[in-house]
Amino acid sequence: MLTSCVHPDGRFRVGVHQPSYTVRNLREREFRGMLGQLPDGREVDNAANFPEGDIHASASYPVYEIANALPFRGCTYIDAGWAAARSLNPASIAIRPQPPLSLRQHLAAQGMDEAAVQQCVKGLPLQLRYALAATSGDAEELIWLAETCCSFIYAAGNHDNHGNPKGLLYEEHRGRLRPAISDMELFETVANNPHLPDSYKEVMVLRPGAQGTSPITADEHHDGREGGQGGAVFEYLRANSYIPGGHYAANFAHTSRRYSIAELSLADMRGLRRLYYQRMYTVLAGQFGLAQPEQNRTLSCDELEVLRMQVCQAALNQEGQGIHPATLWGWNFGYDFSPTGYRLHASHQMIHQQYALVPEQVVSSAGGVMPAFACGDLVADWAARYSKTQDSDFFSDYLRCIRANIRTDGGAGESSLIVWQDENVLLFAPKAQVSQWELNLMAIADGPNGPVGNVVEADASVRASIDMAMLIAQQVLARLGATMVTSIEYSKRLGVRNSQRLLYAFLPKLPWAMGGFTEAQARYVVGHYPEDFAAACRLQVQEIRA
């Protein structure tokens, strides 16, 4: 049985639950009591919780069941009772920003002098310092908090916190030098707060070497001619990585602070992505025995495109007998930390992206080899199964379903799932969202050998479209109020001839939907129709592009 909403007839399949049923009452005892009273004195009790006899549940609002287009991503459930209100006003799909917080100003307003306020803030229990470090918008009290977990070095004769720090006090531990930090969670939470002065961010986490000895293996500089200010991005090699074979991280340089999506320009996005493309093409060139670029020089746009074409041709020339690696790319945007000690997202607020190359096979502990995992393989497996069962191409049918979409509830409101598109890519709200605000990006362009399935098959024009669409997706989500977004890539393995298209998923973490047992079963509950979410996104695109 095929468990996908995509169908060869070009129409999404949507299930509808609207059951009525009777429940046998097996309760033995009652615990009736008062709950409170109304303003006029009438009592409110809990009698409704203890009905007599069996309970009949009549059919109410329908619940829509939508299997994900990619079955391994589970199934989405939409409660029509929740979604109906948002369909009346898609612009209501948003998170209101938190008001600015300053404990220092609050205590001062209560009559405490500056010295007493500082002593109070620095003496707060650790859990309350966590909360203040994550939520404060007061630069001064953030410096105070930082001083409770590390020691700053200032210029001679300037040992107070009114000057720019030169660095941190270090210590030697087991032959290694490291900052003398008394509580790493507090240190990182303060450093990740955008309101901490940049000079303190730099010495705590941004300056090269502040977070370890990972070598800088490439850099990118842009002058902002494409919008926004000029900037620079460093590529760090994470050699001793949880990703086998190591991975790379494209981080904005200490001279180019980018803590929010509002600070991110198209030139910035292209700078981040350019390092990804350059590294993947270079590594693959080495694996295929092609000439390596010269050292200590960034490839020009033309050189990058020539190298890409060489790698692409080398992969196709293998004819199924060589290596078929896959690219791995991801982006954790946003940071938060709870007072109870839970890290909620990412490793640093400074915008950064990570990438690596996944081999085709890995040595088995039992001898021989076994397939190495890449999430894009799950897409390829499903597309092959769909083709065999339905005698049709999955991605062609998926695009037809997206373009011919009708509202989930069958109503007369917004029906389009498309947020933004050009000739190369499609940015859309998936019919079955695994995050309440999920967006997907698909390459719809074709290359010389079929659909673009990875960044090696993507020429300069397609890559430019991907970069633009990624920026729009992040800007839209940020304008709606999302502060933490996980982005992943589903890519086709190199040298494989199939119809798989390059796909990205943008997955916001919302305050009311962090995940529980439902999500652990790949069942995702959404409080709006995807068509209304797409409409809310298009409203933001209009503002962005105005």
Rosetta blueprint (number, residue, H / E / L):
1 M L
2 L L
3 T L
4 S L
5 C L
6 V L
7 H L
8 P L
9 D L
10 G L
11 R L
12 F L
13 R L
14 V L
15 G E
16 V E
17 H E
18 Q L
19 P L
20 S L
21 Y E
22 T E
23 V E
24 R L
25 N L
26 L L
27 R L
28 E L
29 R L
30 E L
31 F L
32 R L
33 G L
34 M E
35 L E
36 G E
37 Q E
38 L L
39 P L
40 D L
41 G L
42 R L
43 E E
44 V E
45 D E
46 N L
47 A H
48 A H
49 N H
50 F L
51 P L
52 E L
53 G L
54 D L
55 I E
56 H E
57 A E
58 S L
59 A L
60 S L
61 Y L
62 P L
63 V E
64 Y E
65 E E
66 I E
67 A E
68 N L
69 A L
70 L L
71 P H
72 F H
73 R H
74 G L
75 C E
76 T E
77 Y E
78 I E
79 D E
80 A H
81 G H
82 W H
83 A H
84 A H
85 A H
86 R H
87 S H
88 L H
89 N L
90 P H
91 A H
92 S H
93 I L
94 A L
95 I L
96 R L
97 P L
98 Q L
99 P L
100 P L
101 L L
102 S L
103 L H
104 R H
105 Q H
106 H H
107 L H
108 A H
109 A H
110 Q L
111 G L
112 M L
113 D L
114 E H
115 A H
116 A H
117 V H
118 Q H
119 Q H
120 C H
121 V H
122 K H
123 G L
124 L L
125 P L
126 L H
127 Q H
128 L H
129 R H
130 Y H
131 A H
132 L H
133 A H
134 A H
135 T H
136 S L
137 G L
138 D L
139 A H
140 E H
141 E H
142 L H
143 I H
144 W H
145 L H
146 A H
147 E H
148 T L
149 C L
150 C L
151 S L
152 F E
153 I E
154 Y L
155 A L
156 A L
157 G L
158 N L
159 H L
160 D L
161 N L
162 H L
163 G L
164 N L
165 P L
166 K L
167 G E
168 L E
169 L L
170 Y E
171 E E
172 E E
173 H E
174 R L
175 G L
176 R E
177 L E
178 R E
179 P E
180 A L
181 I L
182 S L
183 D L
184 M H
185 E H
186 L H
187 F H
188 E H
189 T H
190 V H
191 A H
192 N L
193 N L
194 P L
195 H L
196 L L
197 P L
198 D H
199 S H
200 Y H
201 K H
202 E H
203 V H
204 M H
205 V H
206 L H
207 R L
208 P L
209 G L
210 A L
211 Q L
212 G L
213 T L
214 S L
215 P L
216 I E
217 T E
218 A E
219 D E
220 E E
221 H E
222 H E
223 D L
224 G L
225 R L
226 E L
227 G L
228 G L
229 Q L
230 G L
231 G E
232 A E
233 V E
234 F E
235 E E
236 Y E
237 L E
238 R E
239 A L
240 N L
241 S L
242 Y L
243 I L
244 P L
245 G L
246 G L
247 H E
248 Y E
249 A E
250 A E
251 N E
252 F E
253 A L
254 H L
255 T L
256 S L
257 R L
258 R L
259 Y L
260 S L
261 I H
262 A H
263 E H
264 L L
265 S L
266 L H
267 A H
268 D H
269 M H
270 R H
271 G H
272 L H
273 R H
274 R H
275 L H
276 Y H
277 Y H
278 Q H
279 R H
280 M H
281 Y H
282 T H
283 V H
284 L H
285 A H
286 G H
287 Q H
288 F L
289 G L
290 L L
291 A L
292 Q L
293 P L
294 E L
295 Q L
296 N L
297 R L
298 T L
299 L L
300 S L
301 C H
302 D H
303 E H
304 L H
305 E H
306 V H
307 L H
308 R H
309 M H
310 Q H
311 V H
312 C H
313 Q H
314 A H
315 A H
316 L H
317 N L
318 Q L
319 E L
320 G L
321 Q L
322 G L
323 I L
324 H L
325 P L
326 A E
327 T E
328 L E
329 W E
330 G E
331 W E
332 N E
333 F E
334 G L
335 Y L
336 D E
337 F E
338 S L
339 P L
340 T L
341 G L
342 Y L
343 R E
344 L E
345 H E
346 A L
347 S L
348 H L
349 Q L
350 M L
351 I L
352 H E
353 Q E
354 Q E
355 Y E
356 A E
357 L E
358 V E
359 P L
360 E L
361 Q E
362 V E
363 V E
364 S L
365 S L
366 A L
367 G L
368 G L
369 V E
370 M E
371 P E
372 A L
373 F L
374 A L
375 C H
376 G H
377 D H
378 L H
379 V H
380 A H
381 D H
382 W H
383 A H
384 A H
385 R H
386 Y H
387 S H
388 K H
389 T H
390 Q H
391 D L
392 S L
393 D L
394 F H
395 F H
396 S H
397 D H
398 Y H
399 L H
400 R H
401 C H
402 I H
403 R H
404 A L
405 N L
406 I L
407 R L
408 T L
409 D L
410 G L
411 G L
412 A L
413 G L
414 E L
415 S L
416 S L
417 L L
418 I E
419 V E
420 W E
421 Q E
422 D L
423 E L
424 N L
425 V E
426 L E
427 L E
428 F E
429 A L
430 P L
431 K L
432 A L
433 Q L
434 V L
435 S L
436 Q L
437 W L
438 E L
439 L E
440 N E
441 L E
442 M E
443 A E
444 I L
445 A L
446 D E
447 G E
448 P L
449 N L
450 G E
451 P E
452 V L
453 G L
454 N L
455 V L
456 V L
457 E L
458 A L
459 D L
460 A H
461 S H
462 V H
463 R H
464 A H
465 S H
466 I H
467 D H
468 M H
469 A H
470 M H
471 L H
472 I H
473 A H
474 Q H
475 Q H
476 V H
477 L H
478 A H
479 R H
480 L H
481 G L
482 A L
483 T L
484 M L
485 V E
486 T E
487 S E
488 I E
489 E E
490 Y E
491 S L
492 K L
493 R L
494 L L
495 G L
496 V L
497 R L
498 N L
499 S L
500 Q L
501 R L
502 L L
503 L E
504 Y E
505 A E
506 F E
507 L E
508 P E
509 K L
510 L E
511 P L
512 W L
513 A E
514 M L
515 G L
516 G L
517 F H
518 T H
519 E H
520 A H
521 Q L
522 A L
523 R E
524 Y E
525 V E
526 V E
527 G L
528 H L
529 Y L
530 P H
531 E H
532 D H
533 F H
534 A H
535 A H
536 A H
537 C H
538 R H
539 L H
540 Q H
541 V H
542 Q H
543 E H
544 I H
545 R H
546 A L
